Amino acid sequence: MTADRTFDALIVGAGMVGAAAACLLARCGFSVAILEAHEPQAFDSAAAVGLRVSAFSPGAQAILTEAGAWRQIEAQRHCPYRRMHVEDRDESVVIAFSAPEFGLERLGTIIENPLVQWSLWQTLQAMGGVEIICPDQLETLEYVDSEPVVRLVSGRSIQCRLLVGADGANSQVRKMLGIDQDHWEYGQQGIVSVIETDRPNPGIAWQRFMEGGPLAFLPLQDGTSSMVWSRPEAEAQRLLELDDDIFCAELEQAAGGTIEPWPGPIRACGPRAAFPLTMRLSHYYAASRAVLIGDAAHVVHPLAGQGVNLGLLDAAGLAEVLLAARSDQADISSEKTLRKFERWRRSEAEVMARGIHHLRGLFMPETLAPLRRLGLGLVARSWIAKEAFIKRAAGQNSNAPALARGVALTDLLR
Ligand SMILES: Cc1cc2nc3c(=O)[nH]c(=O)nc-3n(C[C@H](O)[C@H](O)[C@H](O)COP(=O)(O)OP(=O)(O)OC[C@H]3O[C@@H](n4cnc5c(N)ncnc54)[C@H](O)[C@@H]3O)c2cc1C
């Protein structure tokens, strides 16, 4: 097969992670093509807050800044939060964090996913060195002169030095590369909705671990809260079908009687949707001149709000590894270069994913209540444990990519 065009990198998937990777690699001076099946809709800030919302860590914010999209995001709907409360179901243990305690300006920012994707998309459209191929899809993958050549549904074919799979949890790139995954179905769904409480949410991210799964409320700019409530599948289905006022009453009962900063009682809820909760860990992140990033490589339970944050760290890590290879005049897609990326990012993602998995397990059965109270009580009293937790959740631990720790891309390019 002869290719129509050749690029340094072809990124499959322009979700938040793929689009951020494309911006970073193009800013590093690599020639980039990005393939996306569906063109994102323009973000409409006059519309009601959407259901897909994420907590972006300070590390993710730093990466989005270097990708060139943060200013545009910040000019629209977003909500920084500086305090976090985590509590056991009977409030026997409460862990409270605040950003200034750890020298942070904020613990994170709540943003609608479509705003982040749209801002990155617009950044890509405005920059040189990137070809956006949309709408189109992957059809076949072959190797010509040891380089990946991808044929698209449209009939075009693209050759690249490096193929990047950023095509989400059901990654076709991963399947084409023959990379297997460990896969856990939690038998739970995350119900999401926007909740209005009696008083505005004072900018606190709040999480309660309950029997059946955690319940989280994330603050939104207008004083409402974005809710994620993990429930067993049948129970989630029942909750989805309830009338709004009955749902709010059940939610109030689950969240109610809470600690002081909770702004309840609950007044109203918006539309509801549910997402299946899984953990998936790919056995490899790199294979013959190809890598996986974001949900294509790992899917984690949303209780710690880390999925897209891990993906953005992958994007930044990939840019740094490729830059280092280029400055050493090495091949950017050699096995040595890609294994370096894989060792780094896979070990980091596994620590986070398995940590969240075990935390979730600890909170499920009532029989583990004494162990849970002991563990949470120790964390609540230990500043060192809290600091280690916050640094990792902030995406700014010592092993995080330099871009996440606030180093400018221009400094890496020197
Ligand atoms: C209820 C819930 C709450 C969450 N909350 C948080 C949170 O607070 N914080 C957080 O960090 N994470 C959170 N997450 C996780 C987060 O939403 C995901 O990790 C993130 O959206 C993954 O982004 P991605 O770009 O890797 O993949 P995706 O968003 O899945 O993007 C993949 C893209 O690839 C395209 N694509 C797929 N196949 C092809 C193909 N063959 N050809 C061309 N294009 C293709 C798709 O159209 C899509 O645009 C949450 C998840 C859930 C379910």
Ligand as a Chemical Component Dictionary entry (heavy atoms), coordinates in Angstrom:
data_LIG
# 
_chem_comp.id                   LIG 
_chem_comp.type                 NON-POLYMER 
_chem_comp.pdbx_formal_charge   0 
_chem_comp.three_letter_code    LIG 
# 
loop_
_chem_comp_atom.comp_id 
_chem_comp_atom.atom_id 
_chem_comp_atom.alt_atom_id 
_chem_comp_atom.type_symbol 
_chem_comp_atom.charge 
_chem_comp_atom.model_Cartn_x 
_chem_comp_atom.model_Cartn_y 
_chem_comp_atom.model_Cartn_z 
_chem_comp_atom.pdbx_ordinal 
LIG C1  C1  C 0 -19.110 8.835  35.462 1  
LIG C2  C2  C 0 -17.695 9.208  35.105 2  
LIG C3  C3  C 0 -17.085 10.288 35.740 3  
LIG C4  C4  C 0 -15.759 10.624 35.459 4  
LIG N1  N1  N 0 -15.180 11.666 36.132 5  
LIG C5  C5  C 0 -13.868 11.943 35.925 6  
LIG C6  C6  C 0 -13.201 12.990 36.662 7  
LIG O1  O1  O 0 -13.787 13.677 37.515 8  
LIG N2  N2  N 0 -11.871 13.225 36.401 9  
LIG C7  C7  C 0 -11.182 12.481 35.489 10 
LIG O2  O2  O 0 -9.964  12.698 35.328 11 
LIG N3  N3  N 0 -11.791 11.512 34.751 12 
LIG C8  C8  C 0 -13.103 11.223 34.946 13 
LIG N4  N4  N 0 -13.705 10.231 34.220 14 
LIG C9  C9  C 0 -12.928 9.530  33.163 15 
LIG C10 C10 C 0 -12.847 10.347 31.870 16 
LIG O3  O3  O 0 -14.141 10.711 31.443 17 
LIG C11 C11 C 0 -12.123 9.522  30.779 18 
LIG O4  O4  O 0 -10.906 9.024  31.317 19 
LIG C12 C12 C 0 -11.796 10.389 29.551 20 
LIG O5  O5  O 0 -12.966 10.918 28.979 21 
LIG C13 C13 C 0 -11.026 9.568  28.498 22 
LIG O6  O6  O 0 -10.620 10.424 27.447 23 
LIG P1  P1  P 0 -9.912  9.828  26.141 24 
LIG O7  O7  O 0 -9.639  11.019 25.271 25 
LIG O8  O8  O 0 -8.796  8.924  26.512 26 
LIG O9  O9  O 0 -11.010 8.878  25.472 27 
LIG P2  P2  P 0 -12.420 9.249  24.801 28 
LIG O10 O10 O 0 -13.044 10.411 25.498 29 
LIG O11 O11 O 0 -13.187 7.977  24.764 30 
LIG O12 O12 O 0 -12.043 9.726  23.319 31 
LIG C14 C14 C 0 -11.749 8.811  22.294 32 
LIG C15 C15 C 0 -11.985 9.514  20.947 33 
LIG O13 O13 O 0 -11.584 8.638  19.897 34 
LIG C16 C16 C 0 -12.549 8.653  18.853 35 
LIG N5  N5  N 0 -12.459 7.352  18.183 36 
LIG C17 C17 C 0 -12.687 6.129  18.711 37 
LIG N6  N6  N 0 -12.437 5.165  17.797 38 
LIG C18 C18 C 0 -12.033 5.791  16.652 39 
LIG C19 C19 C 0 -11.636 5.343  15.368 40 
LIG N7  N7  N 0 -11.581 4.033  15.086 41 
LIG N8  N8  N 0 -11.318 6.237  14.411 42 
LIG C20 C20 C 0 -11.370 7.568  14.707 43 
LIG N9  N9  N 0 -11.721 8.065  15.933 44 
LIG C21 C21 C 0 -12.059 7.189  16.886 45 
LIG C22 C22 C 0 -13.879 8.870  19.587 46 
LIG O14 O14 O 0 -14.852 9.432  18.721 47 
LIG C23 C23 C 0 -13.466 9.846  20.698 48 
LIG O15 O15 O 0 -13.556 11.192 20.304 49 
LIG C24 C24 C 0 -15.028 9.874  34.485 50 
LIG C25 C25 C 0 -15.638 8.803  33.811 51 
LIG C26 C26 C 0 -16.956 8.464  34.139 52 
LIG C27 C27 C 0 -17.595 7.279  33.430 53 
# 
loop_
_chem_comp_bond.comp_id 
_chem_comp_bond.atom_id_1 
_chem_comp_bond.atom_id_2 
_chem_comp_bond.value_order 
_chem_comp_bond.pdbx_ordinal 
LIG C1  C2  SING 1  
LIG C2  C3  SING 2  
LIG C2  C26 DOUB 3  
LIG C3  C4  DOUB 4  
LIG C4  N1  SING 5  
LIG C4  C24 SING 6  
LIG N1  C5  DOUB 7  
LIG C5  C6  SING 8  
LIG C5  C8  SING 9  
LIG C6  O1  DOUB 10 
LIG C6  N2  SING 11 
LIG N2  C7  SING 12 
LIG C7  O2  DOUB 13 
LIG C7  N3  SING 14 
LIG N3  C8  DOUB 15 
LIG C8  N4  SING 16 
LIG N4  C9  SING 17 
LIG N4  C24 SING 18 
LIG C9  C10 SING 19 
LIG C10 O3  SING 20 
LIG C10 C11 SING 21 
LIG C11 O4  SING 22 
LIG C11 C12 SING 23 
LIG C12 O5  SING 24 
LIG C12 C13 SING 25 
LIG C13 O6  SING 26 
LIG O6  P1  SING 27 
LIG P1  O7  DOUB 28 
LIG P1  O8  SING 29 
LIG P1  O9  SING 30 
LIG O9  P2  SING 31 
LIG P2  O10 DOUB 32 
LIG P2  O11 SING 33 
LIG P2  O12 SING 34 
LIG O12 C14 SING 35 
LIG C14 C15 SING 36 
LIG C15 O13 SING 37 
LIG C15 C23 SING 38 
LIG O13 C16 SING 39 
LIG C16 N5  SING 40 
LIG C16 C22 SING 41 
LIG N5  C17 SING 42 
LIG N5  C21 SING 43 
LIG C17 N6  DOUB 44 
LIG N6  C18 SING 45 
LIG C18 C19 SING 46 
LIG C18 C21 DOUB 47 
LIG C19 N7  SING 48 
LIG C19 N8  DOUB 49 
LIG N8  C20 SING 50 
LIG C20 N9  DOUB 51 
LIG N9  C21 SING 52 
LIG C22 O14 SING 53 
LIG C22 C23 SING 54 
LIG C23 O15 SING 55 
LIG C24 C25 DOUB 56 
LIG C25 C26 SING 57 
LIG C26 C27 SING 58 
# 
